């Protein structure tokens, strides 16, 4: 992104950096500017960097195959046998934004799934998102039901989601839209689950904003963060006016609610909004961060991103095309994934010892979602990725990240596995702006980096000592053994 | 009073039943039922306001707000009892004589010698020597020997050598409350200094030859520079208004070679209201994000903090980079001047960022120069208009700097919070009275104990694990960022929502690193012991049998030692280490910190059964214990969810 003027090119990057180049010679400057313009707004995906990028490192593990749903299912099978893998979407014919395989209740056959798909927006029928080992409760996600104004119903849909309930138990449907929005959606053929048809379910409406509202908020916030004035009042009012932290709070609250229903209430949960590709995924993935210690490890988090974002069909290419400095209004642009990452950071800040990865890891994911040499975040869903032959033609981000050389940078030195559910506070006093992203290019980071280094050193030194002491102890024990053998022949 | 309910602010459903005791010094609430019988202790001197609310069906609610930002809500079943408690607390919370304060009855069981040692811990003479005075330019003046010139100044004051007693006395007559320019900080490296005073009594045109000579003398004491800055920390409007009352500010025309500068820090009344507004925001039951941010902005609190910091940064820059001396004043020169001088000193000199140095700094710029602790913090019943969070703001400035320079300070956040607590607690004599003169008259040092000694004794709890004296960040002058887009001034929930544990990060990096460091130290010791024993063993194996058997005896003994120590390496033990300080209970004669320790207790050991890392996880466990399992009751640390609950109960 850039604005050119009189020998100066200002390049505004998607990672919120602003670079200013002074170029002698007006004509040269214009030429460079138009080249950058052209190159940064390529029309065709296949002309993008990932298709030309040749890795300079040895690929140990192909990231494209690192996180297959089959593995996840295997893990699930070790805990329960009530679910099955369905290949009903093998040709992407039932639901274009779903992956070829999905996990559904065992008692529901593919034929029923096809019918349910017709009853859900975009064919996104309810599928398993998370199984809570502790009490066997589950979280599912889908899109809105197409009830329309005349209250259509679908027996198979009801049967499908009821199949996830234990007898006599109730479940919760978390609709990420406020009630009035959900009601309005009926006029356009959408809608929500009526109590009469879903008597075992309680519906809860949350208010998670979407699309342009988020994007505007993002733009305002970034603008506030680049305001060089020294005025405190102005800064605070701009921060407030951006509403960014309000979105964070709403989102975290909804995720906590979902987690609460599962862990505290012992109930199963179905989450959806309209399309089920944005706010739904934010809620289901954050709830897993709260509930599942596995998701707080590096590999577990990667797997979560793959499952709940990439395979679940979050349209990265549409949402992460321009970032905050876009001049033209992009209809599909929205910082949905960034909001999710920031919420993870907020939880991370409150539980700094419970995550295997550090802040840098989250920032790295933010960068790569917007611009990357890897093909991972290209395309809007698995179907498009398959058509582009991304696994064959581009390198996976995970192939790079999961190498030992890189992993070191993303590890949290304070990590100690915490098997508990972590409940974050969502009070305004507990939430802060993510300086690591928004003030990244403005604040001097030297002192903070030094502090991080110091933390690493303290812990490293401790571990070294521990190792040394253990070696000596063993030696001593051996020598004492010998001693005793010699002493009492 | 029995059957009193202590309400939890965030959720009315969570209340505990217990008994309320009023003693001569504390309000004590003891929980019924639970085995631990958790106790909440509040010092009377911490009470800032008591509010009796309308009686409800369940009883008579009483709201106690404390100066350390604790808010306690009690419901007393009988209205009459409630009224009695209310009346007694009002009396107890507002003592009229110094002798009624806790520090005169507080006895940490130290003998006389230890007490005297404690008072000697911070030595201002030593501090001025450390700065490098007296020297060729500066000397101690004894003009104020018997507080004859200025009763709010200390007896020993450093002034330029060229300023004669006549000049000093003359200058003092031209300054509010006779607070003449005196040395606050001297920079050995370049002879630049920070001096402080009150405003000149210049009115619209008055001038004073001696005062002009005094400023001249300050300039001459810094031969490297041909002018000095005179910094008036007030907004220009306020300073001009003062002229009508015969006070005002220096006229650049009358003084040779001064550069005059207004800084614009608001007065104590504005600050008091600002804090009040911010606390109202903190007390909101379930604020939305924009309620909170709007309230924060509207209170202006962070703006004021920034103004103080900016002033400090300006002065530090003048001294360190330009090598120019600065004279700082406001109106009386004991509030804003103290804030600004101490922030500047802190930025300039790494010593003040150590634990000892920070005590010295408060002793120097606040206690000795007559900051009116009694009036500002309402220790005795007095004019409510005199109360203002002046030193609280300074303490917050330090915290904001710690956020920006995580390795630069030897102490941690807890140190600051405990100092703030004790400024109000009146448990130690340090902060009593309004001036050195009053303290001497009361014989404070003979009758009370020093906080500094107490903090120093427990210094292990207050260390910043990231601090290393040889680290780059600990050296030299700090250059903080000033624009909000470069550095965020944050709301300090650790202070202002100190007692709402639910709002804070559930795992403390500082505590974790402190535990790791402690373990590291144990490991170092063990390593040494092991190496020694290995060496001995190797020697003995080559020696004869006699030696061997002796050696074995010894190794058996030390074997015991190591087995103890090896336990220390399992996580189990290091959580005990961590718990060892909260478990200092009041009954162990270490009563001094009761209120604090109890809160630490709450913070740290909500569930003693949890092993090892539980310490970091206790917050988690605490939360999960909170929600009763039945009745569709969701854990409600967040009331946003409460409203949802309403939805789905009704739905």
Interface residues (C-beta under 8 A of the other chain):
Chain A: X172 X195 X202 X203 X204 X205 X206 X224 X225 X226 X227 X228 X229 X230 X231 X232 X233 X235 X236 X237 X239 X240 X243 X245 X246 X248 X249 X253 X256 X257 X260 X264 X265 X349 X350 X351 X352 X353 X354 X414 X416 X418 X420 X421 X422 X423 X424 X425 X426 X427 X428 X429 X430 X431 X432 X433 X435 X439 X442 X443 X444 X447 X448 X450 X451 X454 X455 X458 X459 X461 X462 X465 X466 X468 X469 X472 X473 X475 X476 X479 X480 X482 X483 X486 X487
Chain B: X282 X286 X287 X288 X289 X290 X291 X292 X293 X294 X296 X297 X300 X302 X303 X306 X310 X404 X405 X406 X407 X408 X465 X466 X468 X471 X472 X473 X481 X482 X483 X484 X485 X486 X487 X488 X489 X490 X491 X493 X497 X500 X502 X503 X504 X505 X506 X507 X509 X512 X513 X516 X517 X519 X520 X523 X524 X526 X527 X530 X531 X533 X534 X537 X538 X541 X548 X549 X552 X555 X559 X562 X566 X569 X613 X616 X617 X620 X621 X623 X624 X627 X629 X632 X634 X635 X637 X638 X640 X641 X644 X647 X648 X651
